């Protein structure tokens, strides 16, 4: 069964992306696009995962996660692929790879030729888009 079909079958359900570790999240699968999904989480808002980096997805059938969050109204208006999603984020605050050593956050300056350029304080960071596991878009994170 194709990976996209599995994700589409789980749309609007509470799932856990990956089994553990810093990139694992529990949330409501609110959108499935060509090469990414949107997961609405209780603590982190919407987290966008490139599907090629997802190792497992678990539907919660035994426990009832209390996810009292609003459905993402604009899910159907999300760009069809991950590159276009990043292009819509120019000058927005973004957090990349939400956990672990590869976590980076800053303001998107440019998306070009497979490279995302963000500015964080006085650093200009260039990240190869194919290696981005997930992103969150929006307000600067104060949690660590």
LUMDREN-452103 format. One line per field, with one value per residue (C-alpha): residue number from 1; residue in one letter; x, z, y. Coordinates in steps of 0.5 Angstrom, whole numbers. Layout:
pos: NUM ... $
code: A ... $
xx: X ... $
zz: Z ... $
yy: Y ... $
This chain:
pos: 1 2 3 4 5 6 7 8 9 10 11 12 13 14 15 16 17 18 19 20 21 22 23 24 25 26 27 28 29 30 31 32 33 34 35 36 37 38 39 40 41 42 43 44 45 46 47 48 49 50 51 52 53 54 55 56 57 58 59 60 61 62 63 64 65 66 67 68 69 70 71 72 73 74 75 76 77 78 79 80 81 82 83 84 85 86 87 88 89 90 91 92 93 94 95 96 97 98 99 100 101 102 103 104 105 106 107 108 109 110 111 112 113 114 115 116 117 118 119 120 121 122 123 124 125 126 127 128 129 130 131 132 133 134 135 136 137 138 139 140 141 142 143 144 $
code: X X X X X X X X X X X X X X X X X X X X X X X X X X X X X X X X X X X X X X X X X X X X X X X X X X X X X X X X X X X X X X X X X X X X X X X X X X X X X X X X X X X X X X X X X X X X X X X X X X X X X X X X X X X X X X X X X X X X X X X X X X X X X X X X X X X X X X X X X X X X X X X X $
xx: 0 3 5 0 -6 -4 -4 -10 -14 -12 -14 -18 -15 -11 -4 3 8 14 15 19 25 25 21 16 9 2 -4 -9 -8 -11 -8 -5 -1 4 10 8 3 0 -1 -5 -2 -4 3 6 1 1 7 9 13 16 13 20 22 17 19 12 5 1 -7 -9 -14 -13 -13 -17 -12 -15 -14 -18 -16 -19 -19 -15 -20 -15 -12 -15 -12 -5 0 1 8 13 17 11 10 16 16 10 14 18 20 16 19 20 23 26 27 23 28 35 41 39 34 34 29 29 26 26 30 30 28 32 34 33 36 32 36 34 37 37 40 47 47 45 44 43 39 38 31 31 34 29 24 19 17 13 11 9 11 18 19 20 20 27 $
zz: 0 -2 4 2 2 9 11 7 11 18 16 22 27 33 31 33 28 29 35 40 40 39 32 35 36 38 34 29 22 19 12 7 1 -4 0 7 12 17 24 29 36 43 45 38 34 27 25 18 16 10 9 6 14 17 20 23 24 30 30 37 38 46 49 48 47 50 44 45 39 33 26 22 17 12 11 4 2 4 -2 -6 -4 1 -3 -4 3 5 -1 3 9 7 12 17 24 23 27 23 26 32 37 37 34 28 31 28 28 25 20 13 8 2 -1 -8 -11 -6 0 5 8 15 19 27 30 27 23 16 16 9 10 5 4 3 10 13 17 20 21 25 22 26 33 36 41 48 50 50 $
yy: 0 7 11 17 12 10 18 19 14 17 24 27 22 23 19 19 20 16 12 16 21 28 28 24 28 26 30 30 29 35 35 30 33 30 30 32 32 37 35 39 38 41 44 46 48 45 41 40 33 31 24 21 22 19 12 10 13 10 11 11 6 4 11 17 23 29 34 39 44 47 44 47 51 53 45 45 51 49 48 42 40 42 46 51 51 54 59 62 63 68 73 69 65 58 52 47 40 41 37 34 37 39 44 51 57 64 68 65 70 65 59 57 51 46 51 54 61 63 69 67 73 75 68 66 59 55 48 43 42 35 34 38 33 38 45 49 56 62 66 65 59 61 54 50 $
